[in-house]
Amino acid sequence: MKRLLVISNRLPFTITRRESKIQLNPSVGGLATGLSSLSKTYHNIWIGWPGIAVERVKEKKTRIKRRLKRENCYPIFIKQHDLEHYYYGFCNRTIWPLFHYFTQYSTYSRSNWDAYIRVNEIFCREIARITKPEDIIWIHDYHLMILPQLLRNRLPEATIGFFLHIPFPSSEVFRILPPRKDIVEGLLGSDLIGFHTYDYAYHFIQTVRRLLGHESSMGQIIVNNRIVRVDAFPMGIDYEKFHRSTEDLSVQREIKKIKKRVGERKIIISIDRLDYTKGIPQRLEAFDCFLDHNPQYREKVTMILVAVPSRTGVEHYAQLKREVDELISRINGKYGTIGWIPIWYLYRFLPFKSLVPLYEIGDIALITPIRDGMNLIAKEYLATKKERKGVLILSEMAGASKVLGEAIIVNPNNKDEIADAIKQALSMSEKKQIKLNQVMQRRLKRYNVERWAHDFTDNLIRTKKLQSEMVKKNLKPEAEKRLLRDYAKSRKRLLLLDYDGTLVPFAGEPADAIPDKTIIRILRRLAADPKNEIVIISGRGRQILDKWFGRIDVCLIAEHGVWIKEVKGTWEMLTPLKREWKRQIRPIMELYVDRTPGSRIEEKDFSIVWHYRQAEQRLAIIRASELKERLMDITAPLNLNILEGSKIIEVKNIGINKGVAAEKCAKRANRDFILAVGDDWTDEDTFSALPEWAYTIKVGVAVTKARYTTPSPNDIRKLLKDMASL
């Protein structure tokens, strides 16, 4: 059975020391539940900090390791000094506020960052020491963001996944962080990077592009000739555990006890850690606004506010505690009566059997974080509602809002909107409550925490297989020798060569892509061999190709297969085409040029292209998506095709592509050697049009129909040079 190494800052057990005794206390959490479900597929080993500084257990480390080994856990011991700077410093004073958009609270110090590196390196050394070749490594959360690349350096072939349990901010916010590149490069050591929502995944992809220049396609980023996949996996809960929780007799007794105290009043529950990201003051102000604007509900509604103590030694949290205490006192003093307290305030941790009764009796769950990675409280509340009555009011800034769209979604900073949502929830019919909750419950039941864990690990394995398949396609020395040998003994050869990104690095602008003397010399030598037919097949216009290659005995195909010019011939159309449609398309593209500074239009004989390589890419990507959607509505009845290339959108007649042209060239005579080389998806048509025995090579690492891949145009130039010398 394969091993799954689960790496997190904390183990699912906490070590405590009382006098000479060492105690092992299990910690309850959704992650532990989800990963336990993988035990049928993998042998799980959990690696992390045991919750106590190494100085306190120095003489008992061996005993602790043996005890934890029985629980399939492996401890990482950290010094108190490093713990202060790594966990309480960089993690909680820098990353946590920044990633939740509280930039005013985010502070940075080099000593904290150095401690973060040291602790990640400690994790790396210990993991590398016990890892076996077939192990799957799954790293969790913001405490260990540079660990993937540290492990990749030591274990190049390792299977590494990473999941971030908090939001990933927009690139504009992330770039505030001084060691921003180190963290992004650290994460890219993974094979699969998971986030709770697509928004977070998108932010990460854009950050990678802006900081490192790596482009992405369909959630895949090419890093050092290796595919890294980025995707969203919305974490679920142990649905059945919460759904069946009210069957427990002690829970039922607690429910009756609470109901007896509140009587017929409606109950609003609010349960959070006391953290500035949770929006508790704004929530209290909204409740104040509700009571002020709706006096008819006074003495008929009670809010039960549970605030779990968190980071009590940090200044911002102590200040937040004072603010919350004062707000509750003011609201209770303003509206309370002898028989009614508007807010019941519980400042403590509630165990499962005390928490579930609150979920069950809550007519409304008011969950309005300012920013939250997922928020499982919202899901737990819904799972508990066996009678399915109850209304969830949820912040649009919580990741859960992306999967619980039937809830009442609010802006957590708009107290009037929250107040109106409370009124809407109180007046909602039971029939509607049940209908909406049933939809969300079915979804939560399907995609529970077990499904989440399996979904991530399955995708990690698929990513590794994809990498393996791509490695197999690399043009290795033995394959290159075989190609050259077949070339040398063949009598009738066809070489189909793309230009931009294949013979020269892609530049996008004619002035930057003029062929150099070396490639001209190689092409002349190849063309001088009577056994060879050389075809330059490009998306460039015929005037440019004529200018560059007109003096060489090569066949030219322009505009992705619209025009062909045989050796010493004249330009001819491969297929009769119309171009009247351009009058309808050009004004639309001109509008997007005006709205996207740096973009431009290139008009060819039978196509029109919108280029956005020189535009600001974040805006250009949005505009490209808009333009494509708008063009799709127009082009269908005009028998036109929309082609997306490298930073372009091109509109042309249907039925014209490089593959059609390549197929015609391949059929003109009996060839015993065919080589086709290209770098983008327009060349995939060429690869698929040729016989299976042909040598087809994709420049760059990507999923392709070609038989082989090679990293850069330099490899192709060397190959052609070797062929020319035979």
Sequence and secondary structure as in RCSB ss.txt:
>XXXX:A:sequence
MKRLLVISNRLPFTITRRESKIQLNPSVGGLATGLSSLSKTYHNIWIGWPGIAVERVKEKKTRIKRRLKRENCYP
IFIKQHDLEHYYYGFCNRTIWPLFHYFTQYSTYSRSNWDAYIRVNEIFCREIARITKPEDIIWIHDYHLMILPQL
LRNRLPEATIGFFLHIPFPSSEVFRILPPRKDIVEGLLGSDLIGFHTYDYAYHFIQTVRRLLGHESSMGQIIVNN
RIVRVDAFPMGIDYEKFHRSTEDLSVQREIKKIKKRVGERKIIISIDRLDYTKGIPQRLEAFDCFLDHNPQYREK
VTMILVAVPSRTGVEHYAQLKREVDELISRINGKYGTIGWIPIWYLYRFLPFKSLVPLYEIGDIALITPIRDGMN
LIAKEYLATKKERKGVLILSEMAGASKVLGEAIIVNPNNKDEIADAIKQALSMSEKKQIKLNQVMQRRLKRYNVE
RWAHDFTDNLIRTKKLQSEMVKKNLKPEAEKRLLRDYAKSRKRLLLLDYDGTLVPFAGEPADAIPDKTIIRILRR
LAADPKNEIVIISGRGRQILDKWFGRIDVCLIAEHGVWIKEVKGTWEMLTPLKREWKRQIRPIMELYVDRTPGSR
IEEKDFSIVWHYRQAEQRLAIIRASELKERLMDITAPLNLNILEGSKIIEVKNIGINKGVAAEKCAKRANRDFIL
AVGDDWTDEDTFSALPEWAYTIKVGVAVTKARYTTPSPNDIRKLLKDMASL
>XXXX:A:secstr
  EEEEEEEE SEEEEEETTEEEEEE   HHHHHHHGGGGTSEEEEEEE SS GGGSGGGHHHHHHHHHTTTEEE
    HHHHIIIIIIIIIIIIHHHHTT GGG    HHHHHHHHHHHHHHHHHHHHH  TT EEEEESGGGTTHHHH
HHHH TT EEEEE  S    HHHHTTSTTHHHHHHHHTTSSEEEESSHHHHHHHHHHHHHHH   EETTEEEETT
EEEEEEE      HHHHHTGGGSHHHHHHHHHHHHHHTT EEEEEEEES GGG HHHHHHHHHHHHHH GGGTTT
EEEEEEEE   TTSHHHHHHHHHHHHHHHHHHHHH BTTB SEEEE S   HHHHHHHHHH SEEEE  SSBS  
HHHHHHHHH SS   EEEEETTBGGGGT TTSEEE TT HHHHHHHHHHHHHS HHHHHHHHHHHHHHHHHT HH
HHHHHHHHHHHHHHHHHHHHHHHB  HHHHHHHHHHHHH SSEEEEE  BTTTB   SSGGG    HHHHHHHHH
HHHSTTEEEEEE SS HHHHHHHHTTSS EEEETTTTEEE TT  EEESS    TTHHHHHHHHHHHHHHSTT E
EEE SSEEEEE TTS HHHHHHHHHHHHHHHHHHHGGGTEEEEEETTEEEEEETT SHHHHHHHHHHSS  SEEE
EEE SGGGHHHHHHS TTSEEEEESSS  SSSEEES HHHHHHHHHHHHT 
